[in-house]
Amino acid sequence: MSPKILEIESRKLVGKCLTTTLSFDDTAVLWKEFMSRHKEIKNRIGSSFYSIQVYPFGFNPEEFTRETKFERWAAVEVESYEEVPEGMQTKTLAGGLYAVFKHVGPVKKFVETSNYIYGSWLPQTKYKLDDRAHFELLGENYYGPEHPDSEEEIWLPVQLK
C-alpha cells in the first residue's frame, strides 16, 4: 500500500467539532448531527466529506493512548465562510505535503491500515509527521462505516526528515 505524495493549498471547511478521546468515542453522534444539517451549508465545493483529527502539538503515534484528547471534525469544503449555519464552526485546513493512502473496507479494519501507516510505512520513509490536521476524505465510493467495499482516502500531513 504505497501512498501518493501530494502538495495542496489550504482549504476552507465548515462543519461540527468536538473534543474527544478513543475511550469515549462519540464519532457516530458527531456525524449524525452533522449529516442532519450539512445541506444548510452554502458555497460548498464538491460532494466529499472530511473527517478531521487535530492532535496535540508534537503528536507522536507511539505516545497516543485511548485517553489522549484530540479534536474530531465532520465537515465539507466551502468557497467562503459567508453564511455559516448557526451552531457550526469554520476550520482552515492548512496546505502542505500529505501522504495519501486508500483504505477499503469497514471502519473496524481501519486499525490495520493505521498500524501499517504508522508502524511500517512512516518509519521506513524519508518523511516524518507534520503538526497539521490529519483527515480522511469520504468521496463517491464511501458507502458508510460498515460497508465492506467502502473507500476513503487517508491524508497524513508529512514533511521531509
ZALOBA-757323 format. One line per 8 residues: for each residue y, z, x of C-alpha. Coordinates in nm, 3 decimals, padded with zeros to 5 digits, always signed. Layout:
// residues N
Y:Z:X; ...
//
This chain:
// residues 161
+00.000:+00.000:+00.000; +00.289:-00.130:+00.208; +00.638:-00.084:+00.070; +00.925:-00.328:+00.057; +01.223:-00.205:+00.256; +01.540:-00.280:+00.060; +01.908:-00.201:+00.102; +02.101:-00.153:-00.220
+02.458:-00.087:-00.325; +02.541:+00.229:-00.517; +02.462:+00.223:-00.888; +02.630:+00.392:-01.183; +02.394:+00.577:-01.415; +02.426:+00.763:-01.744; +02.162:+00.999:-01.872; +02.043:+01.353:-01.910
+01.978:+01.600:-01.632; +01.813:+01.936:-01.590; +01.726:+02.170:-01.305; +01.354:+02.235:-01.290; +01.051:+02.318:-01.075; +00.697:+02.180:-01.071; +00.566:+02.510:-01.206; +00.794:+02.480:-01.509
+00.772:+02.106:-01.569; +00.983:+02.015:-01.870; +00.995:+01.642:-01.789; +00.847:+01.548:-02.128; +01.123:+01.737:-02.312; +01.392:+01.573:-02.098; +01.258:+01.222:-02.165; +01.202:+01.285:-02.536
+01.565:+01.397:-02.575; +01.695:+01.107:-02.367; +01.485:+00.838:-02.537; +01.600:+00.956:-02.879; +01.960:+00.879:-02.775; +01.956:+00.612:-02.500; +02.069:+00.337:-02.739; +02.405:+00.516:-02.769
+02.487:+00.423:-02.408; +02.736:+00.135:-02.378; +02.772:-00.115:-02.091; +02.404:-00.094:-01.998; +02.276:-00.315:-01.715; +01.917:-00.438:-01.760; +01.638:-00.275:-01.957; +01.486:-00.047:-01.692
+01.491:+00.332:-01.698; +01.550:+00.558:-01.397; +01.353:+00.877:-01.336; +01.551:+01.051:-01.062; +01.484:+01.356:-00.848; +01.762:+01.518:-00.645; +01.608:+01.758:-00.397; +01.788:+02.032:-00.199
+01.975:+01.913:+00.111; +01.739:+01.873:+00.406; +01.438:+01.817:+00.179; +01.111:+01.847:+00.369; +00.799:+01.749:+00.169; +00.587:+01.989:+00.377; +00.800:+02.283:+00.260; +00.821:+02.172:-00.104
+00.643:+02.417:-00.335; +00.580:+02.443:-00.708; +00.878:+02.684:-00.718; +01.131:+02.463:-00.534; +01.424:+02.390:-00.767; +01.549:+02.032:-00.799; +01.739:+01.812:-01.044; +01.547:+01.571:-01.263
+01.726:+01.288:-01.443; +01.636:+01.041:-01.717; +01.894:+00.762:-01.703; +01.991:+00.397:-01.732; +02.224:+00.185:-01.519; +02.568:+00.101:-01.658; +02.862:-00.120:-01.559; +03.112:+00.163:-01.601
+03.146:+00.524:-01.712; +03.353:+00.435:-02.016; +03.233:+00.581:-02.345; +02.969:+00.820:-02.213; +02.790:+00.971:-02.516; +02.857:+01.338:-02.581; +02.601:+01.561:-02.408; +02.513:+01.303:-02.143
+02.613:+01.304:-01.777; +02.707:+01.046:-01.517; +02.544:+01.004:-01.177; +02.629:+00.769:-00.893; +02.309:+00.673:-00.717; +02.401:+00.634:-00.350; +02.331:+00.300:-00.193; +02.143:+00.259:+00.129
+01.798:+00.184:+00.262; +01.493:+00.251:+00.045; +01.118:+00.209:+00.087; +00.991:+00.074:-00.246; +00.628:+00.138:-00.344; +00.444:+00.025:-00.657; +00.240:+00.284:-00.847; -00.011:+00.156:-01.101
-00.188:+00.391:-01.340; -00.126:+00.706:-01.540; +00.104:+00.982:-01.420; -00.196:+01.204:-01.335; -00.275:+00.958:-01.050; +00.083:+00.978:-00.920; -00.014:+01.265:-00.688; -00.250:+01.028:-00.499
+00.032:+00.779:-00.445; +00.271:+01.056:-00.344; +00.021:+01.204:-00.099; -00.021:+00.863:+00.064; +00.356:+00.805:+00.090; +00.445:+01.146:+00.236; +00.118:+01.224:+00.418; +00.020:+00.887:+00.567
+00.287:+00.620:+00.542; +00.604:+00.815:+00.626; +00.476:+00.999:+00.938; +00.348:+00.670:+01.088; +00.665:+00.464:+01.043; +00.997:+00.423:+01.217; +01.163:+00.585:+00.912; +01.246:+00.937:+00.802
+01.372:+01.068:+00.469; +01.742:+01.040:+00.399; +01.934:+01.301:+00.197; +01.981:+01.089:-00.114; +01.816:+01.087:-00.455; +01.456:+00.973:-00.491; +01.380:+00.770:-00.802; +01.127:+00.574:-01.000
+01.227:+00.254:-01.172; +01.045:+00.210:-01.502; +01.060:-00.159:-01.591; +00.896:-00.403:-01.829; +00.544:-00.320:-01.705; +00.582:+00.053:-01.767; +00.378:+00.134:-02.078; +00.405:+00.512:-02.079
+00.287:+00.805:-01.869; -00.079:+00.795:-01.978; -00.140:+00.418:-01.982; -00.395:+00.304:-01.717; -00.206:-00.022:-01.648; +00.143:+00.128:-01.636; +00.352:+00.021:-01.335; +00.653:+00.185:-01.179
+00.846:+00.142:-00.858; +00.889:+00.447:-00.637; +01.216:+00.430:-00.440; +01.216:+00.658:-00.135; +01.551:+00.698:+00.048; +01.492:+00.634:+00.419; +01.678:+00.588:+00.745; +01.564:+00.494:+01.092
+01.435:+00.785:+01.304
//
